[in-house]
Amino acid sequence: MKPEHQDLVLQACGASSLCVGAKIQTLWSGYGEIVRLQLQGSDWPSVVLKHVKFPEEAEHPDGWNTDRSHTRKVRSYQVETHWYQNFSTNQSCRTPACLAARSYGDEMLIVLEDLDVAGYDQRRTSVKDREINACLSWLAHFHTLFLGVEPEGLWPVGTYWHLETRPDELEAMGHPELKAAAGDIDKILNECRFKTIVHGDAKLANFCFSEGGRDVAAVDFQYVGGGCGMKDVVYFLGSCMEEKQCEKRVPGLLDYYFSELKQSVKKDVDFAALETEWREMFVYAWTDFHRFLLGWKPGHWKINRYSKQLTKEVLRKLKL
């Protein structure tokens, strides 16, 4: 660990010394790593260090190594740093505290609270109702908290699959009817009346659970930005359920999300209008992500019958 990086952590955490612990994960396309640091002489027994180092040559697993891809990733880490330094949530949509963040040329460091120590030490690759509801509740409270808030310093339009940032994938997709409609779908989502800040990458892997699965916290805010809350909801549901589960369970899970949203929304918000609009946006948000997958990785398991049915529904609506 470089001396200046070590000094940043020690000073931010009031620690006398540190020890580099286990690597939690390598960042996408080899852009660095996330490691746990053990501290001595600090109120924080450990912290998590997100160490971004821009590679000379990226290693994308599906071959999307372009200047545009690199520029997008660089911007995403700048956005995440801004998010942690300038935005805060509450216990209903828990995120790790940011203890320090700094850039060093082609390297960026973000020092974060260790959520394992805070009681969110469980990760899930499959989930039951309790965990799904916990995540939907987190999203509802997050969307309520930032309803009407301008995404200053963040992505103007959140999510990593936003059409404007993915022209290469659009060009590569082989569904001519959906390709032609992509701009209209994007416009409908962007022009919705009720906007919030979306997490932008709300997949199951980015949620950390308490031991019983009732409480949850979220990480990874590289693609946080403005937009319709349904973008997060459809992406989360698609990340933890296969097509038959989606067909059977999505209506009830949407009801649960909106019940949580209603309980947390401010009284001066026209909730009936909000719910009506966002329910209408559900199929557009799902189809928008389906559009991205068709160009990015046409063999992806999420390209299933359920997604194709919703896409057909949207294309019919656009013809009316």
C-alpha positions in Angstrom: 0.0 0.0 0.0 1.4 3.4 -1.0 2.4 5.6 1.9 0.1 8.5 0.8 -2.8 6.0 0.6 -2.0 4.7 4.1 -1.8 8.2 5.5 -5.2 9.1 4.1 -6.8 6.1 5.8 -5.0 6.6 9.1 -5.8 10.3 9.3 -9.5 9.8 8.3 -10.1 7.0 10.8 -7.9 8.3 13.6 -5.9 5.1 13.6 -2.4 4.4 14.7 -1.7 1.6 12.2 -3.5 -0.6 9.7 -3.2 -4.0 8.1 -4.4 -4.9 4.7 -6.9 -7.7 5.0 -8.8 -9.9 2.5 -9.7 -8.7 -1.0 -13.4 -8.5 -1.2 -13.6 -8.3 -5.0 -11.9 -7.0 -8.2 -13.6 -4.1 -9.8 -15.3 -4.6 -13.2 -12.9 -4.9 -16.2 -9.8 -4.8 -13.9 -10.3 -1.2 -12.7 -9.0 -1.8 -9.2 -10.2 -3.7 -6.2 -12.1 -3.5 -3.0 -10.2 -4.6 0.2 -10.9 -4.7 3.9 -8.4 -2.9 6.1 -7.9 -3.8 9.8 -7.2 -0.8 12.0 -5.5 -0.3 15.3 -6.1 2.6 17.7 -9.4 3.7 16.0 -13.0 3.7 16.8 -13.4 1.8 13.5 -12.1 -1.8 13.9 -12.1 -2.1 10.2 -13.0 -0.2 7.0 -13.5 -1.0 3.4 -11.3 0.6 0.8 -12.5 1.0 -2.8 -9.2 1.5 -4.7 -9.8 2.5 -8.3 -6.8 2.3 -10.7 -7.4 3.0 -14.3 -5.7 0.3 -16.4 -3.6 1.0 -19.4 -5.7 -1.6 -21.2 -9.1 -2.7 -19.8 -10.2 -6.4 -19.8 -13.9 -6.4 -20.4 -15.3 -10.0 -20.2 -17.5 -9.5 -23.2 -15.1 -7.4 -25.4 -16.6 -3.9 -24.9 -13.2 -2.2 -24.6 -13.7 1.2 -26.2 -12.7 4.7 -25.4 -16.4 5.4 -24.7 -16.5 2.5 -22.3 -13.4 3.8 -20.5 -14.7 7.4 -20.3 -18.0 6.1 -18.9 -16.3 4.1 -16.2 -14.0 7.0 -15.2 -17.1 9.2 -14.9 -18.9 6.5 -12.9 -16.2 6.6 -10.2 -16.3 10.4 -10.1 -20.0 10.3 -9.6 -19.7 7.7 -6.9 -17.2 9.8 -5.0 -19.5 12.9 -5.3 -22.4 10.8 -4.1 -20.7 9.6 -1.0 -19.3 13.1 -0.2 -22.4 15.1 -0.8 -25.5 12.9 -0.3 -26.7 11.0 2.7 -29.5 8.6 3.5 -31.2 7.3 6.7 -31.7 4.0 8.5 -34.6 3.1 6.2 -32.3 3.0 3.2 -28.9 2.4 4.8 -25.7 3.0 3.0 -22.1 2.9 4.3 -20.6 6.1 5.7 -17.9 7.6 3.7 -14.8 8.4 5.8 -12.6 9.8 3.1 -12.3 10.1 -0.7 -9.4 11.4 -2.8 -7.9 11.2 -6.3 -4.2 10.5 -7.0 -3.7 10.9 -10.8 -5.0 7.8 -12.4 -6.0 6.3 -9.0 -9.0 7.0 -6.8 -9.6 6.0 -3.2 -12.9 5.8 -1.3 -12.7 4.8 2.4 -16.1 3.4 3.6 -17.6 2.1 6.8 -17.4 -1.7 7.0 -21.0 -2.8 6.8 -20.1 -6.3 8.1 -19.2 -4.6 11.5 -22.4 -2.7 11.4 -24.4 -5.9 11.3 -25.0 -6.3 7.5 -22.6 -9.2 7.1 -24.8 -11.5 4.9 -24.7 -11.7 1.1 -27.3 -13.6 -0.9 -27.2 -15.3 -4.3 -30.8 -16.4 -3.9 -33.6 -14.9 -1.8 -36.8 -15.6 -0.1 -39.8 -13.3 0.4 -38.2 -11.7 3.5 -35.1 -10.6 1.7 -37.0 -9.5 -1.5 -39.3 -7.4 0.7 -36.4 -5.9 2.5 -34.8 -4.7 -0.7 -38.0 -3.4 -2.1 -38.6 -1.5 1.1 -35.0 -0.1 0.9 -35.7 1.1 -2.7 -39.1 2.6 -1.7 -37.6 4.6 1.1 -34.6 5.7 -1.1 -36.9 6.9 -3.9 -39.1 8.7 -1.4 -36.2 10.4 0.3 -34.9 11.9 -3.0 -38.3 12.5 -4.7 -38.0 15.7 -6.6 -34.3 16.2 -5.8 -32.1 17.3 -8.6 -29.2 14.9 -9.3 -26.5 17.6 -9.0 -23.1 16.2 -9.6 -24.5 12.7 -10.4 -25.6 11.2 -13.7 -28.4 13.4 -15.1 -30.1 10.1 -16.0 -29.1 7.3 -13.7 -28.5 3.5 -14.5 -25.6 2.0 -16.3 -27.8 1.0 -19.3 -29.1 4.5 -20.1 -29.6 4.8 -23.9 -27.5 8.0 -24.4 -24.5 6.3 -22.8 -24.9 3.1 -24.8 -24.9 3.8 -28.6 -22.5 1.0 -29.3 -24.8 -1.6 -27.8 -27.8 -0.1 -29.6 -26.0 -0.3 -32.9 -25.2 -4.0 -32.2 -28.7 -5.2 -31.3 -30.6 -7.3 -33.7 -34.2 -6.4 -32.9 -35.0 -3.8 -35.6 -38.5 -2.9 -34.2 -37.2 -2.3 -30.6 -34.1 -0.5 -31.9 -36.3 1.9 -33.8 -38.5 2.4 -30.7 -35.6 2.8 -28.2 -35.5 6.6 -28.4 -39.3 6.9 -27.8 -39.0 4.5 -24.8 -36.2 6.5 -23.4 -38.1 9.8 -23.9 -41.2 8.4 -22.1 -39.1 7.4 -19.1 -37.2 10.7 -19.0 -40.3 12.8 -19.3 -42.2 11.3 -16.4 -43.7 13.8 -14.0 -42.4 12.2 -10.8 -38.6 11.8 -10.8 -36.3 10.8 -8.0 -32.7 9.7 -7.7 -32.2 6.0 -8.6 -29.5 3.8 -7.3 -28.7 2.8 -10.9 -27.3 -0.7 -10.3 -29.7 -2.2 -7.7 -29.0 -5.8 -8.3 -29.1 -8.4 -5.5 -25.3 -8.5 -5.3 -25.2 -4.9 -4.2 -27.4 -5.5 -1.1 -25.9 -6.5 2.2 -28.2 -8.2 4.7 -28.5 -8.6 8.4 -28.4 -12.1 9.8 -32.1 -12.6 9.7 -32.5 -10.9 6.3 -35.0 -8.3 7.6 -32.6 -5.4 7.4 -30.5 -4.4 4.4 -28.0 -1.8 3.2 -26.9 -1.0 -0.3 -23.5 -0.3 -1.9 -22.0 0.6 -5.3 -23.3 4.0 -6.4 -21.3 4.4 -9.7 -24.5 4.9 -11.7 -26.6 6.8 -9.3 -28.6 9.6 -11.0 -32.0 11.1 -11.9 -35.0 9.1 -13.2 -38.1 7.1 -12.6 -37.9 4.7 -9.6 -39.3 1.9 -11.6 -35.8 1.5 -13.2 -34.4 0.3 -10.0 -37.4 -1.9 -9.2 -37.4 -3.8 -12.5 -33.6 -4.3 -12.4 -33.7 -5.6 -8.9 -36.6 -8.0 -9.6 -34.9 -9.2 -12.8 -31.7 -9.9 -10.9 -33.2 -12.3 -8.4 -36.1 -14.1 -10.2 -36.3 -16.2 -13.3 -39.1 -15.9 -15.9 -41.7 -18.2 -14.3 -41.2 -16.5 -10.9 -41.6 -13.0 -12.6 -44.8 -14.1 -14.3 -46.2 -15.3 -11.0 -44.9 -12.9 -8.4 -44.2 -9.5 -9.9 -47.8 -8.1 -9.5 -47.7 -8.8 -5.7 -44.2 -7.5 -5.3 -45.1 -4.3 -7.1 -48.0 -3.9 -4.7 -45.6 -4.3 -1.7 -43.2 -1.8 -3.2 -46.0 0.8 -3.6 -47.4 0.1 -0.1 -43.9 0.9 1.3 -43.7 4.0 -0.9 -47.1 5.2 0.3 -46.1 4.8 4.0 -42.9 6.8 3.5 -43.9 9.5 1.0 -44.5 13.1 2.2 -48.1 14.2 2.7 -47.9 17.0 0.1 -47.1 14.5 -2.7 -50.0 13.3 -4.8 -49.4 9.7 -4.2 -52.3 8.4 -6.3 -50.9 10.2 -9.4 -47.4 9.0 -8.5 -48.5 5.4 -8.3 -50.5 5.6 -11.5 -47.6 7.0 -13.4 -44.9 4.7 -12.1 -47.1 1.6 -12.6 -47.5 2.7 -16.2 -43.7 3.2 -16.5 -43.0 -0.4 -15.3 -43.3 -2.0 -18.7 -41.2 0.8 -20.3 -38.5 0.5 -17.7 -38.3 -3.3 -18.1 -38.2 -3.0 -21.9 -35.5 -0.4 -21.7 -33.2 -2.7 -19.9 -34.2 -5.6 -22.2 -33.1 -3.3 -25.1 -29.7 -2.9 -23.5 -29.2 -6.6 -23.0 -30.1 -7.5 -26.6 -27.2 -5.3 -27.8 -24.7 -6.0 -24.9 -25.0 -9.7 -24.5 -27.8 -11.3 -26.6 -27.3 -14.7 -25.0 -27.9 -13.4 -21.4 -30.2 -15.5 -19.2 -32.4 -12.5 -18.5 -33.5 -12.4 -22.1 -36.5 -14.6 -21.4 -40.2 -15.0 -22.3 -41.3 -12.6 -19.6 -39.1 -9.8 -20.9 -40.2 -10.5 -24.5 -43.9 -10.4 -23.5 -43.4 -7.0 -21.9 -41.5 -5.7 -24.9 -44.3 -6.7 -27.2 -46.7 -4.9 -25.0 -44.7 -1.7 -25.1 -44.3 -1.9 -28.9 -48.1 -2.3 -29.2 -48.6 0.8 -27.0 -46.3 2.9 -29.1 -48.2 2.0 -32.3 -51.5 3.2 -30.9 
